[in-house]
Amino acid sequence: MRAFFAAIVVMVLAIPVGAQEISFSQLHGWQKDDHLAALNVFQNSCDRLGGSAWRPICNLAKDAGESRESARAFFEMLFQPTLIGQPPALFTGYFEPALNGSKTRTARFQHPLYARPKDLTDGQAYKTRAQIEAGALRGQGLELAWVEDPVDVFFMHIQGSGRIVLPNGQVLRLGYAGDNGYGYTAIGNELVRRGVLKEHQVSAKAIQNFVRADPAMGERLLNLNPSYVFFRHIKNLRPESGPLGAMALSITPHRSIAVDPKFVRLGAPVWVEKAGANPINRLMIAQDTGGAIKGAQRADIFFGTGAQAGEEAGNLRDAGRMVQLWPNDLLPDPSLFAVQDGG
């Protein structure tokens, strides 16, 4: 611990030109957070940040985890809270589904989760969701697993990972392996446009109920989102570990967020102030990305695995504020501060 504080003197405060500086006292709830929990998550991916400014910080992080107080001191002495983009932020949630399924098609399990096709090229448009659902990939041996419900397939695509519980009790962990190159179209927005839902009523559960009430119409609705995700089998992942995020590391419930990497450095700490019925004021770590996560004031909060996590994540759509913690001697790109948030 002594080495940690001794090294602090070499870190020189440098406030980015054009950035909106925020003091730690202006972060709502900062004093009450469990900074040690945040530090532990930060340490998991810190060595992948790279760059000369991050290396000493990552080294110091190893000696700062003795208590909540020392962890808070670590962040306060080495980082500058910096506001990028224009609040209000938009916070949503995501989770790791746990679905019953099979490695072979059965009368019960009819809907496939596909591995990445060999002729798929990243960044280029491939077959659309509608084409794939109509059978464009059948007969290629790409089926990793089969599940009961096409709606579950759709939402597992949105989450980007999942657990498939096989009939023998074995659990198959699946992770993101690529997509078909099409942008994500929000089905909830379409239901609002049609007058089916009010904006405040949009949730994963509401969409699921609508699609299941009329499967034929529901299929046409889901196909309005042309994006399609492919998976791979993730081996040697402990049952208690979260799914792999964009940094190829397990993410942590309530501490990992998905962000837009054009605005937020993957691996960096971000202070989240989420409003709404269940406010959150917490230091989280940017460890993932998502097709619908665009802009500086936009994040997806990871809630964990299973139905309860899915319920919490699916109901979350709240405003608030994101404040990035930048190392004192690492200047973010000034152009970030001139770009309006994508929402």
N, C-alpha and C positions, 0 to 999 in steps of 0.2 A: 504493500500500500504506500509506503514511503517513496518508493521509486516512482509510483504513479504521480504523486503530487510534485515531486522534484522535476519531473519531465514537463510539467505544464508550463513552466516558464519559457520554454523554447517555442511555444505556440503563439504566433503573433496574430492579433485580431485584425481582420481585414474585411470590411463591410463592402459587399458588392455594389458597384455604382448602379443606381437605378432600382435597386431592390427596396422593398419595404421592410425595414428592420422592425422586429417584434422582440420586446424584452420577455424573459421567462416569467416575470410577474404578470404579464398580460395574457399568458396562456391559461385559460380557464381550467382550474382543477389540477394544475401542474404539481403542486405540492403533495396532493393526495394520491397520486398514481404510484404503482409498484414499479419503480424504475429498474429494479433488479431483474424483474421478469422481462422487461423490454431489453435490457442489456444482454441477457442470456440469448434472446432471439437474434439480436444484432451480432453477437459473436459468431453465431452459426454460419453467417454468410459474409462476414466482414472481410475475410481473406480473399474474396472474389471481387471486391470493389476495384482493386488495382490502383495505380497511380501513386506518386511519391507522397502526396498529402495524406492519403489514407493509411499507408503502412504504419507510421508511428502511432496513429490512433488505434489501429487494430492491435498493435503490441500493448498499448496502455490498457486497452479494454480487458485484457487477460488478468490484470492486477486490480481491476476496479470492482470486482464482483463479490466483495466481502459482506456487503449489507445494502439495504435500500438507500441509505444515506450516501454511501460511497458511490453507488451507481448514479444517483442524481447529481452528485458533484462532478462525476465524469462528463456527463452530458452538458452541464452548465458551464464548465470551464473550457471545453474543447469545441463547442458548437455555438453557432449564431442562429436563432430562429429567424426564418426568412419567408415572407409571404410572396408566392409567385401565382399569378393569375388573379382573377377577381371573384371573391366569394359572392353569393353563397355557393358552397360546394354541393355536389350531389353524391350521397353515399348510398350504395346498395350492398347486398350481402351475397355470398356464395358459400358452397359447402361441398362435401364429398358424398355423393349418393351411395347408399348400400342397397343393392337390388338383388332379389332372387333371380337365378338364371341357370343356364346350362351351357356346356361346351358344344353340345349338339342340339339341333333343332328337334323339338318335341311338340306334342299337341298343345302343351301349356306355353312353351317358350318359342315364339314365332318371329321375334323381331331382332335383327342382328346388330351387333356393334362391330364395326369393320376396322381391320388393320389398314395401315397406309398402303395405297396401291403403288405398284412399282413404276407406273407411268406418270405419277404425280410429280410436278415440279413446283417448288416453293415460289410464291409470288406470281404464279400464272393461274388463270381461271381454268378450272377443271369442270367436271360434271356438277350440275346443280343438285340441290337437295331433292327437288321433284324428280329429276332423272334417276338419282340413286334410289329413292324410295320406290320408283317404278321398276327397279330391277337391273339397273345399268351395271352393277358389280357382281351380280349373281354368277356362280359357277367358277369364280376365280380363287376360291379357298381363302378368302380374306376374313371370314367370320371368326372373331375371337371368342364371342359368347353370344348367347341368345337370351332375351328377356321377355317379360310378359306384355309390356305396354309400350306402344309407340310414343306416348307422351313422356314416359320415363327416358326413352332414347333421346328425345329432343332436349330434355332438360339436362341429361348427362353431357350432351354436346356443349350446352351453355356452361356447365361447371368445368368441363375439361378433364375430369378424372372421375373415378368411382371404384367401388368394391362390388364384386359379383359373388354372392353366396351360392355355391353350387349345391346340388342335392345331397352330396356326401359330407357337407359341412365345410369343405375347403373354400377358402376365400381367394378370389382372383383379383389382384390389384391392377387396374388399368390407368394409364396416364396418356396425356396428350402426345400425339405423334405427327400432327400436321392438320391442315384444313384445305378446303377446295379452292381457296383464293378469292372467295366472295365476301364482301362486307356483311356484317351482322345487321339484320333488320329486326327491330323490336316489335314483337307480336302484340305486346300490351298497348303500344301506341296505335296500332291498327284497330284494336278493339275500342279504344277511346274515339278514334276518328269515325267509326261506325256507330257510335252512340251506345254501344253495348255496356261499356264501363265508364265511370267518371275517372279522372286522372288519379284521384286519391284512392280509388278502389283497385288499381292495378297491383297485382301480386302474382307470384307463381301459382298459388292455389286457385285464384280466380281464373287464370288462363287454363289450368288443368281441368277445372270444372266445366268450362265452356267447351273445350275440345272433346271431353268424354261424353258430354250430353248429346252431341251430334258428331259421331266419328267421321262421317264423310265430309261434312263442312269443316270439321276440325283439321282434317288432313290438308285440305286446301289452304286453310289459314296458316298452318305450320310451314307449308311449302312457300309461303310468301317470304320467308327468310331463306334465301338461297344458300347460306353458309352451312357447311357440313364438316364435322370434326372426325378425325381418325385417331385410333388409339394404339397403344403398345402395351405388352405385358411387362409390368414392373416387378422384378424379382428382388429378393433379399431386403424387403422393406418390412420393418417390424410392425406388428399389429397396432401398437400404440403410436406409431409415427403417422403424421399427416401425409397427404399426397405431395408429390413433387411439384414445386412451382417453377417459374420461368428460369430460376437460377439452378435448376436441377438439384434442389435440396428440399427436404420436407418442410412444409409450412406449419405455422402454429395457430391454433384457434384463438381468436380475439386479439392477436398480436401481429399477424401477417395481413398485408393488404395487397391487392392488385392495383396497379397504377398505369398511367401512360408514360412509358419510358422516354418519350420526347421531352417531358417536363420534369420527371422525377427519376433520380438515379436509383437503379435497382440495388438493393442492399442498404440504402440510406434510411435513417430514422425520420419519421414524419409524425408530427403531433396532430391528432384527430380530435376535432370538436364536433360531434354529431348531435344535432338537436332532435326534436321529435318526442314521442311518448316515452322512450327509454333512452335518455341522453347518454352519450359516451364521451368522456374526456380521457384520452389515453395515448401513450406513446406507442406507435406501431412501426413496423419495419416493412419497407417496400420490397417484397420478394416475389411478386408475380405480376402478370399482365393479363389482359382480356380484350377480346375483340370489340366489346361495347364500352371499354374504358378509354375515353378520349378527353384530353384536356388537363390543365394543371390543377383544377379544383374538382377532381373526379377520382373516386376510389371505390373498390369492392372489398368489403371486410370479410375475412374468412371465419366461419363460425364452427367448423368442425365436421364430424362425420355422422351420417344417419338422419333419421326422420326428424328428431327434435331440432337438430342444427338446420335442417332444410326448412322447417317451419319458421325459425327465427330469421334465417337469411331471406326467405321468400317474401316476408312481410316488410322488409326494410327498404325504405325509399325516403330518405330524409335529407334535409339541408344541413348546413354547418360551415366549417372552415377547416382547411388543411394548411398547416404551417410546417415547412420543411426545415430540418436542422442541417445546416451546412457547416462543414469544418471551418474554423476561423481563418485558416490560411489557404482555403480552396475557393476560388471565385467561380460561381456558376456563370454560364454563358449569358452575357447581358441581353441577348436577343430574346431570352425567355420572358423578360419582364415587359416586353413590348407586344407580346402575343396575347390576344384575348382568349380566355378559357373556352374550350370546345363544348363544355357542358356534358 
